């Protein structure tokens, strides 16, 4: 009997413990930060804190709207803590999928058992996406749960748009790690690529926030594609989502084509 999606099934089976850990981390961050808003944001204290901070730092962190409920959730979780957590998870999963498997010898063994290279790359990417989608849905559910008790005033329909942006942003790091892993077979290089694109995107966005003449850097920043239009306040930015997910597709296709052509036996 032919097993359906064997690489995906095996990957999810092997990583469920780590996924629980990442889920707990996401939940802990949300339950720690969002309930604080009524005490520090609703009474004007947050605005006083922001006003006392250097303007450059406020713009770098994207805290201009943090005194509002949507701005607070955006600034503390989606734009910072959640962004870090999901990018780290995606980069780890993406770098281990091909490069990590090749370094450990699992990739050659798997391919020897009748799994095609294209199938392996595509199912590996799908495995990363499935786990990220779960973290995105989990975060959306918790935000909706805490929205009214924490007086955030977030439009529930906007939560799913910003979650799609967060998952897409993290998936960019995961897929570039997958692609570099397919090209080099070196996990350290794949990890550096995944983390590097996230850091560069964040830095470009921060510079564009501070320097008017550097506004063009937003074009090169996946972070700006995800959050420039403040999806928790203004609604889903379909252009930004299209750019994020389109780039992910490019990286997945590239990883597939590269793995098909590269000699992994040394």
C-alpha positions, 0 to 999 in steps of 0.5 A: 500500500502506497503511503500518502505524503510520507515525508510530511507525515514523518516530519510532523510525527518527529516534531510534535514535541517541539511544536508543543514547546513553540505553542506554549511559547506563543501562548505564554507571550500573548497571555503575558503581554495582552492582559497588561493593556488595560492597566498601562494603555487604557489610562494613558500611562503607555502614551506617557512612556512612549512620549518619554522615549527617543523618537528614533527608538519609537519609530524603530520599534514601530511603537507609534500606535502602541497606546491603542489596543490594536497598536499594542498587540501589533507592537508587542506580539505581531511585530516583535515577540511573535515575529521572533518566535515564528521566525526562529521556529521556521528557520530551524524547521527549514534548515533541518528539513534538507540540510539537517537531513543530509548532514545526518544521512537521513536524506540519502536513506529516504531517497533510496526508499523510493521518495523522489527529490521533488516530492521530498522538497515539496513535502518538507516545505508543506511540513514547515507551513503546516506547523507555522499555520498552527502557530498562526491559528493558535495566536489568532485564537488567543488574541480573539479570546483576550480581545474583550477581557483586555479591552483591546478593541480589535476588529476580529476580522483583522486578526486573521489578516495579521496572522496570515502576514505573520505566518507568511513573514516567518515562512519566507525565512523557512523557505529560504533556509530550505532553499539554501539547505538544498543548494549547500547541504549545510545546516549552518548556512541554511540557518544563517540565510533564514535568520539573515533575511528576517534581520535585514527585513527588520533593519530596512523597515526600521531605517525607512521609518526614520529616514525619509530618503530611505523609504525605498528600502521598504520595497526590499523588506518582507517585514514592511510588506507584512506590516506597513499598512498596520493590518490590525487597524486598517484591515488585511493588506492583500498586496503585502500578503501577495508579495510575501506568499509569492516570494515563498513560492519562488523559494520553494520552487527553487529549492525543488529544482536545486535539489533535483539537480545536485549530487548529494552523495558527495 
